[in-house]
Amino acid sequence: MSSPSVVKAGPAVGITPGASQGPPRNRRVGLTPTLALLLGTVYCLLPVAWVLIAATKSGSELFSTFTFLPGSGLADNLSGLSAYRDGVYWRWMGNSALYAGLGALLSTAVSAISGYALAIYRFRGRETVFNILLAGVLMPPVILAIPQYLLLARVDLADTYWSVLLPLVLSPYGVYLSRIYAAAAVPGDVVEAGRMDGAGEWRIFTRIALPMMVPGLVTVFLFQFVAVWNNFLLPYIMLSDDEKFPITLGLFTLLEQGSNTPALYTLVITGALLAVLPLIALFLVIQRFWSLDLLSGAVKS
């Protein structure tokens, strides 16, 4: 009885016999975007790391020790910052919280209503209005700051809290995002079903459409909050009373005084570190809304 013949598999097509195949080419290509992301991460986090370490140094350590070597003056810097001008720094923080919190909330509400209307309703001139909004997204804020100041000064609102809040209510970028999200998240059949059940337009928006738009509106709120918190130009033009300054303008004035009093540099750095913490906390709190939206989308599908 003859033994069965064994058939040896030959090399795959396109591969030279005896040559090592090596790692897949896709893995090599995938390293490029990974390295680019790592470089971008280092570029973004390096200034934050510098501020974090510099805030721990005293005035003498700030200019005499290695840049990324922690110091021993964090507690003194915090107490000195709190004691500066009877705690004016915390007033600046409170002003920033008011401007950013209330301004972002009002802007999100206006963006939600405007974006929903542009996405759901059909009316003459709708695309023209939307194109004007897109042009507003491309408009640099520095161009609008002076006309806004002249208008508010005409009605005696300059150097008031309203002079910073009112120009922030309408956000063209927020309206744009709200329209895009409403068009994708609010089905027209659901709106028509609500109308057939006898619900009014406002009730349909608040009870049906608004809950569907929450993840997109959270994004609008976050973007607007960060933009207002970091805003410098508008308060710089509108305000002259330093009791109404936000944290950005307050730290700027403190830095200017530091040119004559170098001891204030440590207070500026410590204040800059504390000013970043609310943004980090807000992002961590809001992030769960995006997670819940992705989970609900996966369940629905």
C-alpha positions in Angstrom: 0.0 0.0 0.0 1.6 3.2 -1.1 1.9 6.1 1.4 -0.1 9.2 0.6 1.8 11.9 -1.1 2.4 15.1 0.8 1.8 18.3 -1.2 4.0 21.2 0.0 2.4 24.6 -0.2 4.4 27.0 -2.4 5.1 30.6 -1.6 2.3 33.1 -1.9 2.0 35.0 -5.1 4.2 38.0 -5.3 6.6 36.8 -2.4 10.1 35.7 -3.2 10.9 32.2 -1.8 13.1 32.4 1.3 12.5 36.2 1.8 11.2 37.3 5.2 7.8 38.9 5.0 8.3 41.3 8.0 5.6 43.3 9.7 2.5 44.1 7.8 2.7 47.3 5.9 -0.5 48.7 7.4 1.2 48.6 10.9 4.0 50.7 9.6 1.6 53.2 8.0 -0.4 53.3 11.2 2.7 54.5 13.2 2.8 57.8 11.4 -0.5 59.3 12.7 0.2 57.9 16.1 3.6 59.7 16.2 1.9 62.9 14.9 -0.7 62.7 17.7 2.0 62.1 20.3 3.9 65.1 19.1 0.7 67.2 19.2 0.0 66.0 22.7 3.4 67.0 23.9 3.1 70.3 22.2 -0.2 71.1 23.9 0.6 69.7 27.4 4.2 71.1 27.7 3.0 74.7 28.6 0.5 73.2 31.1 3.3 71.2 32.7 5.5 74.3 32.9 2.7 76.4 34.6 2.0 73.5 37.0 5.7 73.3 38.0 6.4 77.0 38.0 3.4 77.7 40.3 5.3 75.7 43.0 8.3 77.9 43.0 9.0 81.0 45.0 10.2 84.2 43.5 13.9 83.3 44.0 13.5 79.8 42.7 11.6 80.8 39.6 14.6 82.3 37.9 17.4 80.3 39.5 16.4 76.6 39.3 15.9 74.2 36.5 12.7 74.8 34.6 11.0 71.5 35.3 12.2 71.1 38.8 9.4 71.6 41.4 9.9 74.3 44.1 8.7 74.8 47.6 6.6 78.0 47.4 3.1 76.8 46.3 1.5 77.4 49.7 3.0 80.9 49.9 2.0 81.7 46.3 -1.6 80.7 47.0 -1.8 82.7 50.2 -0.2 85.7 48.5 -2.6 85.5 45.6 -5.6 85.4 48.0 -4.2 88.3 50.0 -3.4 90.5 47.0 -5.7 93.6 47.1 -8.1 91.9 49.6 -8.7 88.9 47.4 -9.5 90.7 44.1 -8.3 87.6 42.2 -11.3 85.6 43.5 -13.6 88.5 42.4 -12.1 88.2 38.9 -12.7 84.4 39.0 -16.3 85.1 40.0 -16.8 87.6 37.2 -15.4 85.0 34.7 -17.8 82.4 36.1 -20.7 84.9 35.6 -19.7 85.9 32.1 -18.9 82.4 30.9 -21.7 80.6 32.7 -24.6 83.0 32.0 -23.3 84.0 28.6 -22.8 80.3 27.5 -26.3 79.4 28.8 -28.0 82.3 27.0 -26.0 81.6 23.8 -26.9 77.9 23.9 -30.6 78.7 24.3 -30.6 81.2 21.4 -28.6 78.7 19.3 -31.0 75.9 20.1 -34.1 77.8 19.0 -32.4 79.3 15.9 -30.8 76.0 14.8 -34.0 74.1 15.3 -36.0 76.7 13.3 -33.5 76.6 10.4 -33.4 72.8 10.3 -37.1 72.0 10.6 -39.1 74.9 9.1 -39.1 75.8 5.4 -39.5 79.5 4.7 -38.4 82.0 2.1 -34.9 83.3 2.7 -33.8 80.4 5.0 -30.7 79.6 3.1 -29.8 83.3 2.9 -30.1 83.6 6.7 -27.9 80.5 7.1 -25.3 81.9 4.7 -25.1 85.1 6.6 -24.6 83.1 9.8 -21.7 81.3 8.1 -20.2 84.6 7.1 -20.4 85.6 10.8 -18.4 82.5 11.7 -15.6 83.7 9.5 -15.7 87.3 10.9 -12.8 88.1 13.2 -14.0 89.3 16.6 -11.6 92.3 16.5 -13.7 93.7 13.6 -16.9 93.6 15.7 -15.5 94.8 19.0 -15.3 98.5 18.3 -18.8 98.8 16.7 -20.2 96.8 19.7 -18.6 99.2 22.1 -20.0 102.3 20.2 -23.5 100.8 20.2 -23.4 99.9 23.9 -21.9 103.2 24.9 -24.7 104.9 23.1 -27.3 103.3 25.4 -25.1 103.8 28.5 -24.2 100.1 28.9 -20.4 100.5 28.6 -18.4 99.5 31.6 -21.2 97.3 32.9 -21.6 93.5 33.2 -24.1 93.7 30.3 -21.5 95.2 28.0 -19.7 91.8 28.1 -22.7 89.6 28.3 -24.9 91.0 25.5 -22.5 90.6 22.6 -22.0 87.0 23.5 -25.6 85.9 23.3 -25.6 85.3 19.6 -23.0 82.9 18.5 -23.0 82.2 14.7 -20.9 79.0 15.2 -23.3 77.8 17.9 -26.3 78.3 15.6 -24.5 76.5 12.8 -23.8 73.5 15.1 -27.3 73.5 16.4 -28.8 73.5 12.9 -26.6 70.6 11.8 -27.3 68.6 14.9 -31.1 69.3 14.8 -31.3 68.2 11.2 -29.6 64.9 12.1 -31.2 64.2 15.5 -34.8 65.3 15.1 -36.7 63.3 12.5 -39.3 65.1 10.6 -41.8 62.3 11.2 -41.6 62.8 14.9 -42.4 66.5 14.5 -45.3 65.7 12.2 -46.6 63.1 14.7 -46.5 65.7 17.4 -48.5 68.1 15.3 -51.1 65.4 14.5 -51.5 64.8 18.2 -52.4 68.4 18.7 -49.2 69.7 20.2 -48.2 73.2 19.6 -44.9 74.2 18.0 -43.4 75.4 21.3 -44.4 72.2 23.1 -43.0 70.1 20.3 -39.7 71.9 20.6 -39.4 71.8 24.4 -40.8 68.3 25.0 -39.7 66.4 21.9 -36.9 68.1 20.0 -35.0 69.6 22.8 -34.2 66.3 24.6 -33.0 64.9 21.3 -30.7 67.8 20.9 -29.1 67.7 24.4 -25.8 66.2 23.4 -25.3 68.7 20.6 -26.3 71.6 22.8 -23.9 70.4 25.5 -21.1 70.7 22.9 -22.3 74.2 22.0 -22.4 75.2 25.7 -18.8 73.9 26.2 -17.4 75.7 23.2 -19.1 78.9 24.2 -18.1 78.6 27.8 -14.4 78.1 26.9 -14.6 81.0 24.4 -16.0 83.4 26.9 -13.8 82.3 29.7 -10.7 82.9 27.6 -12.1 86.1 26.0 -9.7 89.0 26.5 -10.4 91.6 23.7 -14.1 92.3 24.5 -13.7 93.0 28.2 -10.5 95.0 27.5 -12.5 97.3 25.3 -15.7 97.4 27.3 -14.5 97.6 30.9 -12.5 100.2 32.8 -13.5 99.3 36.4 -11.1 96.5 37.5 -13.8 95.2 39.9 -15.7 93.9 36.8 -12.6 92.4 35.1 -12.7 88.7 34.2 -9.7 86.5 35.1 -8.0 87.0 31.7 -8.0 90.8 32.0 -7.2 90.7 35.7 -4.1 88.5 35.1 -3.0 90.8 32.3 -3.1 93.9 34.6 -1.2 91.9 37.2 1.4 90.9 34.7 1.9 94.6 33.6 2.5 95.5 37.3 5.0 92.6 37.5 7.3 94.5 35.1 7.9 96.9 38.0 7.4 94.4 40.8 9.0 91.0 39.8 7.5 89.4 42.9 4.1 89.5 41.2 5.3 87.0 38.5 4.7 84.1 40.9 1.2 85.3 41.6 0.5 85.6 37.9 1.7 82.0 37.2 -0.3 80.6 40.2 -3.4 82.5 39.1 -3.0 81.2 35.5 -2.9 77.6 36.9 -6.0 78.1 39.0 -7.8 79.7 36.0 -7.3 76.5 34.0 -8.8 74.2 36.7 -12.5 75.2 36.1 -12.2 74.4 32.4 -10.8 70.9 33.1 -13.5 70.2 35.7 -16.2 71.4 33.3 -14.9 69.1 30.5 -14.8 66.1 32.8 -18.3 66.7 34.0 -19.8 67.3 30.5 -17.9 64.4 29.0 -20.5 61.9 30.4 -23.2 63.4 28.2 -21.2 62.4 25.1 -20.7 58.9 26.5 -24.4 58.5 27.2 -25.3 59.7 23.7 -22.9 57.2 22.1 -24.3 54.4 24.3 -27.9 55.3 23.5 -27.1 55.4 19.8 -25.6 51.9 20.0 -28.6 50.6 21.8 -31.1 52.1 19.3 -29.2 50.6 16.4 
